Amino acid sequence: MKYRAEITTQLKEGMLDPEGDTIQRALMHLGYDVSGVHTAKKLLIELEADSADDATKMLDEMCQKLLANPVIHNYSIKIQ
């Protein structure tokens, strides 16, 4: 069966986010009063699996091995 998944990765609390800091400064220069900007990456993946549980297990393995660094990133998996 074919599944579509959305994986979101973002830095864990306390990790430096230079991209987020740069965006926040740029928004402030444009006159927007923002108290924090945190960046995240969203990946859309289509895959074949026997069940939603199997798809989730495969996606979790992908995140652990390649898509996220578990030391510095949190990630979430959403099967659509």
ZATIFI-320351 format. One line per field, with one value per atom (N, C-alpha, C): x, y, z; atom name; residue in three letters; residue number from 1. Coordinates in pm, 1 decimal, padded with zeros to 6 digits, always signed. Layout:
N
xx c(X,...)
yy c(Y,...)
zz c(Z,...)
at c(CA,...)
aa c(ALA,...)
i c(NUM,...)
***
This chain:
80
xx c(+00084.1,+00000.0,+00089.3,+00045.8,+00122.8,+00081.4,+00181.9,+00157.5,+00230.6,+00170.4,+00234.0,+00261.6,+00378.7,+00415.9,+00475.4,+00456.3,+00514.7,+00605.8,+00733.4,+00831.1,+00876.3,+00869.4,+00914.9,+01030.8,+01143.3,+01258.3,+01284.3,+01322.8,+01362.8,+01464.1,+01539.2,+01641.3,+01578.0,+01642.9,+01595.7,+01609.8,+01531.5,+01537.9,+01681.2,+01728.7,+01862.5,+01970.2,+01938.9,+02037.6,+02039.8,+02157.1,+02168.2,+02100.4,+02026.3,+01953.5,+01990.7,+02109.6,+02153.3,+02059.0,+01997.7,+01903.0,+01780.5,+01729.3,+01616.0,+01651.1,+01772.0,+01816.8,+01826.2,+01878.5,+01890.8,+01753.7,+01659.9,+01523.9,+01458.6,+01478.1,+01420.0,+01474.2,+01605.7,+01664.4,+01610.3,+01597.3,+01545.7,+01401.3,+01320.2,+01181.1,+01174.2,+01262.9,+01264.8,+01305.4,+01401.0,+01440.9,+01326.7,+01237.6,+01121.0,+01006.5,+01026.9,+00927.1,+00835.6,+00862.0,+00779.2,+00840.4,+00758.1,+00805.0,+00784.3,+00887.5,+00879.4,+00972.4,+00927.0,+01007.2,+01092.0,+01069.7,+01150.3,+01111.0,+01210.3,+01187.5,+01268.7,+01203.7,+01270.7,+01244.5,+01350.4,+01335.9,+01308.3,+01243.9,+01214.3,+01219.9,+01237.2,+01237.9,+01125.6,+01049.5,+00940.7,+00976.0,+00965.4,+00990.3,+00862.7,+00830.1,+00714.6,+00768.4,+00729.6,+00782.1,+00666.7,+00676.5,+00582.6,+00657.5,+00594.4,+00660.3,+00558.0,+00606.9,+00525.7,+00550.5,+00442.0,+00452.1,+00326.9,+00337.2,+00223.8,+00115.0,+00155.9,+00059.4,+00110.8,+00023.3,+00063.9,+00171.2,+00160.6,+00262.8,+00398.9,+00399.4,+00524.7,+00581.9,+00496.1,+00541.2,+00603.3,+00538.7,+00590.9,+00725.9,+00740.5,+00868.7,+00978.2,+00946.4,+01044.9,+01083.6,+00985.8,+01013.4,+01096.0,+01068.7,+01147.6,+01293.0,+01313.3,+01449.2,+01518.2,+01445.2,+01502.0,+01548.0,+01465.3,+01500.0,+01623.0,+01627.2,+01739.3,+01870.5,+01862.2,+01983.1,+02029.5,+01935.0,+01974.5,+01905.7,+01776.3,+01700.2,+01713.1,+01744.9,+01760.4,+01880.7,+01939.1,+02044.2,+01978.4,+01952.1,+01878.2,+01942.7,+02070.2,+02138.0,+02090.2,+02066.6,+02031.1,+01891.6,+01826.0,+01694.9,+01583.3,+01467.8,+01342.5,+01277.3,+01201.6,+01129.1,+00993.9,+00903.0,+00769.8,+00733.7,+00655.6,+00612.5,+00461.4,+00407.1,+00261.2,+00226.0,+00154.9,+00110.0,-00020.1,-00025.9,-00143.9,-00228.7)
yy c(-00117.0,+00000.0,+00124.2,+00227.6,+00350.1,+00446.9,+00505.9,+00602.7,+00732.7,+00840.7,+00971.6,+01015.6,+01069.3,+01111.8,+01251.2,+01318.8,+01450.7,+01440.5,+01467.9,+01465.3,+01607.9,+01650.8,+01784.1,+01768.8,+01834.2,+01834.8,+01977.3,+01990.8,+02121.8,+02102.2,+02207.6,+02200.4,+02187.3,+02111.0,+02096.0,+02227.8,+02240.4,+02357.3,+02377.4,+02499.5,+02532.2,+02525.4,+02468.8,+02462.8,+02597.0,+02639.4,+02764.0,+02748.7,+02850.6,+02851.5,+02979.7,+02983.1,+03105.7,+03152.2,+03058.3,+03095.7,+03164.4,+03109.8,+03170.9,+03308.7,+03321.7,+03451.5,+03555.6,+03515.7,+03607.6,+03652.2,+03559.1,+03592.7,+03686.6,+03659.5,+03745.3,+03887.9,+03902.8,+04037.0,+04108.0,+04034.4,+04095.8,+04141.3,+04060.8,+04099.8,+04222.8,+04229.4,+04345.5,+04471.1,+04457.6,+04571.7,+04617.8,+04526.2,+04560.9,+04617.0,+04625.6,+04684.3,+04587.6,+04457.7,+04357.9,+04325.4,+04327.5,+04298.4,+04149.4,+04070.4,+03925.7,+03888.2,+03796.8,+03760.6,+03635.6,+03565.8,+03447.9,+03383.8,+03337.8,+03266.5,+03137.6,+03026.3,+02896.9,+02831.7,+02786.5,+02726.2,+02576.8,+02523.5,+02381.1,+02340.3,+02211.8,+02159.3,+02057.6,+02066.4,+01972.6,+01890.0,+01759.4,+01667.3,+01591.1,+01578.3,+01499.5,+01375.3,+01260.2,+01133.8,+01041.0,+00976.2,+00871.2,+00739.7,+00637.5,+00508.7,+00396.3,+00277.8,+00157.0,+00082.9,+00037.0,-00041.5,-00127.0,-00233.2,-00323.4,-00261.9,-00173.3,-00111.1,+00025.9,+00103.3,+00235.1,+00220.2,+00115.5,+00091.0,+00062.3,-00020.1,-00050.0,+00076.7,+00159.3,+00284.7,+00375.3,+00383.9,+00467.8,+00417.2,+00285.8,+00227.6,+00259.1,+00246.7,+00276.0,+00423.1,+00511.0,+00654.4,+00691.4,+00627.2,+00652.3,+00610.7,+00497.4,+00453.4,+00553.5,+00605.2,+00704.8,+00828.4,+00871.2,+00988.5,+00960.8,+00844.6,+00809.7,+00797.5,+00746.3,+00720.2,+00836.9,+00920.8,+01020.8,+01156.1,+01158.0,+01281.6,+01377.2,+01325.7,+01409.9,+01361.5,+01451.7,+01415.3,+01410.5,+01291.7,+01280.0,+01352.7,+01385.5,+01457.5,+01602.7,+01664.4,+01806.7,+01835.8,+01737.7,+01760.5,+01681.7,+01741.7,+01671.1,+01650.3,+01544.2,+01524.6,+01464.5,+01491.8,+01432.3,+01371.2,+01263.5,+01190.6,+01192.3,+01232.6,+01236.2,+01162.9,+01052.2,+00976.0,+01039.4,+01065.2,+01128.5,+01026.4)
zz c(+00000.0,+00000.0,+00000.0,-00067.8,-00078.6,+00032.3,+00098.9,+00205.3,+00174.8,+00220.2,+00214.2,+00356.7,+00376.7,+00511.2,+00507.9,+00618.8,+00638.4,+00760.5,+00739.7,+00848.3,+00872.8,+00996.7,+01034.3,+01131.0,+01098.9,+01188.0,+01233.0,+01360.1,+01409.6,+01521.3,+01547.5,+01650.1,+01788.2,+01874.9,+02012.3,+02087.2,+02193.8,+02280.1,+02328.4,+02322.5,+02370.1,+02263.3,+02146.2,+02037.9,+01965.8,+01922.5,+01847.8,+01712.9,+01674.2,+01546.2,+01471.7,+01408.3,+01341.8,+01230.9,+01160.9,+01055.5,+01117.1,+01225.4,+01294.3,+01348.5,+01404.6,+01457.0,+01346.2,+01230.2,+01116.8,+01068.3,+01058.7,+01015.8,+01116.9,+01245.0,+01348.5,+01338.3,+01322.0,+01307.4,+01183.6,+01072.0,+00948.7,+00968.2,+01034.5,+01059.6,+01149.4,+01248.4,+01337.1,+01260.5,+01166.0,+01082.9,+00992.6,+00960.0,+00878.8,+00963.4,+01093.9,+01180.9,+01251.4,+01240.6,+01307.9,+01443.9,+01547.9,+01682.9,+01710.4,+01682.7,+01704.5,+01818.7,+01902.6,+02019.3,+01996.2,+01888.1,+01859.7,+01728.6,+01656.7,+01531.0,+01537.7,+01512.2,+01511.3,+01376.3,+01312.4,+01180.4,+01192.7,+01091.1,+01083.0,+00936.1,+00913.9,+00778.2,+00766.0,+00657.8,+00633.1,+00509.0,+00522.4,+00411.8,+00382.0,+00255.2,+00212.3,+00142.7,+00193.2,+00142.2,+00107.4,-00007.9,-00047.1,-00040.8,+00018.4,+00028.9,+00027.2,-00004.3,-00003.6,+00127.2,+00190.3,+00312.9,+00326.4,+00405.6,+00425.8,+00513.7,+00605.8,+00696.7,+00739.3,+00802.1,+00852.6,+00960.2,+01042.3,+01144.9,+01082.0,+00976.6,+00907.0,+00843.1,+00785.7,+00724.5,+00830.7,+00946.0,+01053.7,+01101.4,+01113.9,+01155.6,+01054.4,+00926.1,+00821.8,+00824.8,+00840.7,+00844.2,+00966.4,+01079.2,+01198.9,+01177.1,+01112.6,+01080.0,+00988.6,+00889.0,+00798.0,+00875.2,+00968.7,+01049.2,+01134.2,+01198.3,+01284.7,+01206.5,+01083.1,+01005.0,+00919.1,+00872.4,+00773.2,+00787.5,+00805.9,+00791.5,+00909.6,+01027.1,+01145.7,+01225.0,+01299.0,+01392.7,+01530.3,+01584.2,+01709.8,+01828.2,+01817.5,+01924.6,+01929.9,+01814.1,+01811.6,+01757.8,+01696.2,+01635.5,+01704.4,+01707.4,+01732.9,+01597.2,+01583.3,+01457.8,+01486.5,+01394.8,+01405.5,+01271.7,+01278.9,+01159.6,+01156.8,+01043.8,+01027.4,+00898.0,+00911.8,+00794.7,+00744.7,+00614.9,+00556.8,+00485.5)
at c(N,CA,C,N,CA,C,N,CA,C,N,CA,C,N,CA,C,N,CA,C,N,CA,C,N,CA,C,N,CA,C,N,CA,C,N,CA,C,N,CA,C,N,CA,C,N,CA,C,N,CA,C,N,CA,C,N,CA,C,N,CA,C,N,CA,C,N,CA,C,N,CA,C,N,CA,C,N,CA,C,N,CA,C,N,CA,C,N,CA,C,N,CA,C,N,CA,C,N,CA,C,N,CA,C,N,CA,C,N,CA,C,N,CA,C,N,CA,C,N,CA,C,N,CA,C,N,CA,C,N,CA,C,N,CA,C,N,CA,C,N,CA,C,N,CA,C,N,CA,C,N,CA,C,N,CA,C,N,CA,C,N,CA,C,N,CA,C,N,CA,C,N,CA,C,N,CA,C,N,CA,C,N,CA,C,N,CA,C,N,CA,C,N,CA,C,N,CA,C,N,CA,C,N,CA,C,N,CA,C,N,CA,C,N,CA,C,N,CA,C,N,CA,C,N,CA,C,N,CA,C,N,CA,C,N,CA,C,N,CA,C,N,CA,C,N,CA,C,N,CA,C,N,CA,C,N,CA,C,N,CA,C,N,CA,C,N,CA,C,N,CA,C,N,CA,C,N,CA,C)
aa c(MET,MET,MET,LYS,LYS,LYS,TYR,TYR,TYR,ARG,ARG,ARG,ALA,ALA,ALA,GLU,GLU,GLU,ILE,ILE,ILE,THR,THR,THR,THR,THR,THR,GLN,GLN,GLN,LEU,LEU,LEU,LYS,LYS,LYS,GLU,GLU,GLU,GLY,GLY,GLY,MET,MET,MET,LEU,LEU,LEU,ASP,ASP,ASP,PRO,PRO,PRO,GLU,GLU,GLU,GLY,GLY,GLY,ASP,ASP,ASP,THR,THR,THR,ILE,ILE,ILE,GLN,GLN,GLN,ARG,ARG,ARG,ALA,ALA,ALA,LEU,LEU,LEU,MET,MET,MET,HIS,HIS,HIS,LEU,LEU,LEU,GLY,GLY,GLY,TYR,TYR,TYR,ASP,ASP,ASP,VAL,VAL,VAL,SER,SER,SER,GLY,GLY,GLY,VAL,VAL,VAL,HIS,HIS,HIS,THR,THR,THR,ALA,ALA,ALA,LYS,LYS,LYS,LYS,LYS,LYS,LEU,LEU,LEU,LEU,LEU,LEU,ILE,ILE,ILE,GLU,GLU,GLU,LEU,LEU,LEU,GLU,GLU,GLU,ALA,ALA,ALA,ASP,ASP,ASP,SER,SER,SER,ALA,ALA,ALA,ASP,ASP,ASP,ASP,ASP,ASP,ALA,ALA,ALA,THR,THR,THR,LYS,LYS,LYS,MET,MET,MET,LEU,LEU,LEU,ASP,ASP,ASP,GLU,GLU,GLU,MET,MET,MET,CYS,CYS,CYS,GLN,GLN,GLN,LYS,LYS,LYS,LEU,LEU,LEU,LEU,LEU,LEU,ALA,ALA,ALA,ASN,ASN,ASN,PRO,PRO,PRO,VAL,VAL,VAL,ILE,ILE,ILE,HIS,HIS,HIS,ASN,ASN,ASN,TYR,TYR,TYR,SER,SER,SER,ILE,ILE,ILE,LYS,LYS,LYS,ILE,ILE,ILE,GLN,GLN,GLN)
i c(1,1,1,2,2,2,3,3,3,4,4,4,5,5,5,6,6,6,7,7,7,8,8,8,9,9,9,10,10,10,11,11,11,12,12,12,13,13,13,14,14,14,15,15,15,16,16,16,17,17,17,18,18,18,19,19,19,20,20,20,21,21,21,22,22,22,23,23,23,24,24,24,25,25,25,26,26,26,27,27,27,28,28,28,29,29,29,30,30,30,31,31,31,32,32,32,33,33,33,34,34,34,35,35,35,36,36,36,37,37,37,38,38,38,39,39,39,40,40,40,41,41,41,42,42,42,43,43,43,44,44,44,45,45,45,46,46,46,47,47,47,48,48,48,49,49,49,50,50,50,51,51,51,52,52,52,53,53,53,54,54,54,55,55,55,56,56,56,57,57,57,58,58,58,59,59,59,60,60,60,61,61,61,62,62,62,63,63,63,64,64,64,65,65,65,66,66,66,67,67,67,68,68,68,69,69,69,70,70,70,71,71,71,72,72,72,73,73,73,74,74,74,75,75,75,76,76,76,77,77,77,78,78,78,79,79,79,80,80,80)
***
